[in-house]
């Protein structure tokens, strides 16, 4: 069985697995609390497609909680304990107030209520049919998500500088900011508009208009630098970092 968690990730369940889904919200858009799901028994392959600043996909087990943002891992739970095998990027394992980090090529095990034991896996493990097939399917899902993100970027760009309506679009953006009353609200609007400049630049590059793309890409950079240098408020700096992280992920 395969469970699609919006555009946030994919869970594939092996036979005789009990997996409870608690939260189907889009984790990249909301600040959430509590686990995404619980692995009661059996084995699940989890692929995360989230950015570092997003709240990751969290899978609760009887021995702790595994959080995955942008990696691939196999989780198995039985009466004797649990195993976490990481095959791409990394995961975080939380138990009580402690956390451990596992990266690609590492396996963590818990047996008889002992602490998590982490060891390196043999390279031959990646040739196992179970692992290689899941990694191939992960690549397909990543490509599908990348295509969706590209299409969103193109829609976000909207009217391009090559259109006679572009100047009217820019005036409308300025009016929108002018009539936004709160400081944080104006900052969010300016960051959204900067992101639109980035999307416009990418759309022009895609059309082969590299010279024309320099202007919106420069505006994007200068807007973020001006906002970061003009305020000491942590919320604005956080929004800027989040936007850069989002842009980096989608462009990659």
C-alpha positions as CSV (number, residue, x, y, z in Angstrom):
1,X,0.0,0.0,0.0
2,X,1.2,3.5,-0.8
3,X,0.0,6.6,1.1
4,X,0.6,10.1,-0.5
5,X,0.9,12.8,2.2
6,X,-0.1,15.8,0.0
7,X,3.2,17.0,-1.6
8,X,5.0,16.4,1.7
9,X,6.0,12.8,1.3
10,X,5.1,9.2,0.6
11,X,4.7,6.2,2.9
12,X,4.9,2.6,1.5
13,X,3.7,-0.2,3.7
14,X,4.9,-3.8,3.6
15,X,2.4,-6.7,4.2
16,X,1.1,-7.2,7.8
17,X,1.8,-3.6,8.7
18,X,-0.5,-1.5,10.9
19,X,0.0,2.2,10.3
20,X,-2.2,4.9,11.8
21,X,-2.5,8.3,10.1
22,X,-3.3,11.2,12.5
23,X,-2.7,14.3,10.5
24,X,-3.3,14.9,6.8
25,X,-2.7,18.6,6.8
26,X,-0.1,20.2,4.5
27,X,2.9,20.4,6.8
28,X,4.7,22.9,4.6
29,X,1.9,25.5,5.2
30,X,1.0,25.1,8.9
31,X,2.6,24.9,12.3
32,X,1.4,21.7,13.7
33,X,1.7,19.7,16.9
34,X,1.7,16.0,17.4
35,X,2.8,13.1,15.2
36,X,1.8,12.7,11.5
37,X,1.3,8.9,12.0
38,X,2.0,5.9,14.3
39,X,3.8,2.7,13.2
40,X,2.1,0.1,15.4
41,X,3.8,-3.0,13.8
42,X,5.4,-4.1,10.6
43,X,7.6,-2.2,8.2
44,X,7.1,1.2,6.4
45,X,9.3,3.0,3.9
46,X,9.0,6.8,4.4
47,X,10.1,9.5,1.9
48,X,10.1,13.1,3.0
49,X,9.8,15.9,0.5
50,X,9.9,18.9,2.9
51,X,12.3,21.8,3.3
52,X,14.6,22.0,6.3
53,X,12.5,24.8,7.9
54,X,9.2,22.9,7.6
55,X,7.8,20.7,10.3
56,X,8.9,17.2,9.2
57,X,6.8,14.0,8.8
58,X,6.9,12.5,12.3
59,X,6.2,8.8,12.8
60,X,5.6,7.7,16.3
61,X,6.6,4.3,17.6
62,X,6.5,2.5,20.9
63,X,10.2,3.4,21.3
64,X,10.3,7.0,20.1
65,X,9.5,9.3,17.2
66,X,11.2,9.5,13.9
67,X,11.1,12.8,12.0
68,X,11.9,13.0,8.3
69,X,12.1,16.2,6.2
70,X,13.8,15.3,3.0
71,X,15.2,11.8,3.3
72,X,14.3,8.2,2.8
73,X,14.2,5.6,5.6
74,X,12.8,2.2,6.4
75,X,11.1,1.8,9.8
76,X,10.2,-1.5,11.3
77,X,8.5,-2.2,14.6
78,X,7.9,-5.6,16.3
79,X,7.5,-7.0,19.8
80,X,11.3,-7.0,20.5
81,X,12.1,-3.5,19.4
82,X,12.5,-1.2,16.3
83,X,14.9,-0.6,13.5
84,X,15.6,2.6,11.5
85,X,17.6,2.3,8.3
86,X,18.4,5.5,6.5
87,X,19.0,5.3,2.7
88,X,19.0,9.0,1.7
89,X,19.9,12.2,3.6
90,X,19.0,11.9,7.2
91,X,16.4,11.6,10.0
92,X,16.0,12.6,13.6
93,X,15.0,10.2,16.3
94,X,13.4,11.6,19.5
95,X,12.9,9.7,22.7
96,X,11.7,11.7,25.7
97,X,14.0,14.8,25.8
98,X,16.9,13.3,23.8
99,X,17.4,13.3,20.1
100,X,19.7,11.4,17.8
101,X,20.6,12.0,14.1
102,X,21.0,9.2,11.6
103,X,22.3,9.8,8.1
104,X,22.3,7.8,4.8
105,X,24.0,4.4,5.3
106,X,23.3,4.2,9.0
107,X,21.0,1.8,10.9
108,X,19.7,2.4,14.4
109,X,18.2,-0.4,16.5
110,X,16.5,-0.6,19.9
111,X,16.2,-4.0,21.6
112,X,14.8,-4.9,25.0
113,X,14.4,-1.2,26.0
114,X,18.1,-0.5,25.6
115,X,19.2,2.9,24.2
116,X,19.4,3.5,20.4
117,X,22.4,1.7,18.9
118,X,23.7,3.2,15.6
119,X,26.0,1.3,13.1
120,X,27.1,1.7,9.5
121,X,25.4,-0.5,6.9
122,X,27.2,-2.4,4.3
123,X,27.2,-0.8,0.8
124,X,25.7,-4.1,-0.5
125,X,22.5,-3.2,1.3
126,X,21.7,-0.6,-1.3
127,X,21.7,-3.4,-4.0
128,X,18.9,-5.3,-2.1
129,X,15.8,-5.4,-4.3
130,X,13.6,-3.9,-1.5
131,X,15.9,-0.9,-1.1
132,X,16.7,-0.3,-4.8
133,X,13.1,-0.5,-5.9
134,X,12.0,1.9,-3.2
135,X,14.8,4.4,-4.1
136,X,13.7,4.2,-7.8
137,X,10.1,5.0,-6.8
138,X,11.4,7.8,-4.6
139,X,13.2,9.3,-7.6
140,X,9.9,9.2,-9.6
141,X,8.0,11.0,-6.8
142,X,10.7,13.6,-6.5
143,X,10.5,14.3,-10.3
144,X,6.7,14.6,-10.1
145,X,6.9,17.0,-7.2
146,X,9.7,19.0,-9.0
147,X,7.4,19.3,-12.1
148,X,4.5,20.6,-9.9
149,X,6.8,23.1,-8.2
150,X,8.0,24.3,-11.6
151,X,4.4,24.8,-12.8
152,X,3.6,26.7,-9.7
153,X,6.6,29.0,-10.2
154,X,5.4,29.7,-13.8
155,X,1.9,30.4,-12.6
156,X,3.3,32.7,-9.8
157,X,5.3,34.7,-12.3
158,X,2.1,35.7,-14.1
159,X,2.5,38.7,-16.4
160,X,6.1,38.9,-17.6
161,X,8.1,42.1,-18.4
162,X,7.6,41.3,-22.1
163,X,3.9,42.2,-21.7
164,X,2.5,45.8,-21.9
165,X,0.5,45.0,-18.8
166,X,3.7,44.4,-16.6
167,X,3.9,48.1,-15.5
168,X,0.3,48.0,-14.3
169,X,1.1,44.8,-12.4
170,X,3.9,46.5,-10.6
171,X,1.8,49.5,-9.7
172,X,-0.9,47.2,-8.3
173,X,1.8,45.5,-6.1
174,X,2.9,48.9,-4.7
175,X,-0.7,49.9,-3.9
176,X,-1.3,46.5,-2.2
177,X,1.7,47.2,0.2
178,X,0.6,50.8,0.7
179,X,-2.8,49.7,2.0
180,X,-1.5,47.0,4.3
181,X,-1.6,48.4,7.8
182,X,0.6,46.2,9.9
183,X,4.4,46.1,9.7
184,X,4.6,42.3,9.6
185,X,1.8,42.3,7.0
186,X,3.8,44.7,4.8
187,X,7.0,42.5,5.3
188,X,5.1,39.4,4.2
189,X,3.7,41.2,1.1
190,X,7.2,42.5,0.2
191,X,8.6,39.0,0.6
192,X,5.8,37.5,-1.6
193,X,6.6,40.2,-4.2
194,X,10.3,39.4,-4.1
195,X,9.4,35.8,-4.6
196,X,7.4,36.8,-7.7
197,X,10.4,38.6,-9.1
198,X,12.4,35.3,-8.7
199,X,9.6,33.4,-10.5
200,X,9.6,36.0,-13.3
201,X,13.4,35.7,-13.7
202,X,13.1,31.9,-13.8
203,X,10.3,32.1,-16.4
204,X,12.4,34.4,-18.6
205,X,15.4,32.1,-18.3
206,X,13.2,29.1,-19.2
207,X,12.2,31.1,-22.4
208,X,15.8,31.7,-23.2
209,X,15.7,35.4,-22.3
210,X,18.7,35.4,-20.0
211,X,19.5,39.1,-20.4
212,X,16.0,40.2,-19.6
213,X,16.0,37.9,-16.5
214,X,18.9,39.9,-14.9
215,X,16.6,42.7,-13.8
216,X,14.0,40.7,-11.9
217,X,16.6,38.5,-10.4
218,X,18.6,41.5,-9.2
219,X,15.4,43.0,-7.8
220,X,14.8,39.8,-5.9
221,X,18.2,39.9,-4.3
222,X,18.2,43.6,-3.5
223,X,14.7,43.4,-1.9
224,X,15.7,40.6,0.5
225,X,18.9,42.4,1.4
226,X,17.1,45.7,2.1
227,X,14.5,44.0,4.3
228,X,17.1,41.9,6.2
229,X,19.3,45.0,6.8
230,X,16.4,47.4,7.6
231,X,14.9,45.6,10.6
232,X,16.0,43.9,13.8
233,X,12.7,42.0,14.1
234,X,13.2,38.2,14.4
235,X,9.9,37.5,12.7
236,X,11.0,39.3,9.5
237,X,14.4,37.7,9.5
238,X,12.7,34.3,10.0
239,X,10.3,34.9,7.0
240,X,13.3,35.9,4.8
241,X,15.2,32.8,5.8
242,X,12.1,30.6,5.2
243,X,11.6,32.2,1.8
244,X,15.2,31.6,0.7
245,X,15.0,28.0,1.9
246,X,11.7,27.5,0.0
247,X,13.2,29.1,-3.2
248,X,16.4,27.0,-2.9
249,X,14.4,23.8,-2.6
250,X,12.1,24.5,-5.5
251,X,14.8,25.7,-7.8
252,X,17.0,22.7,-7.0
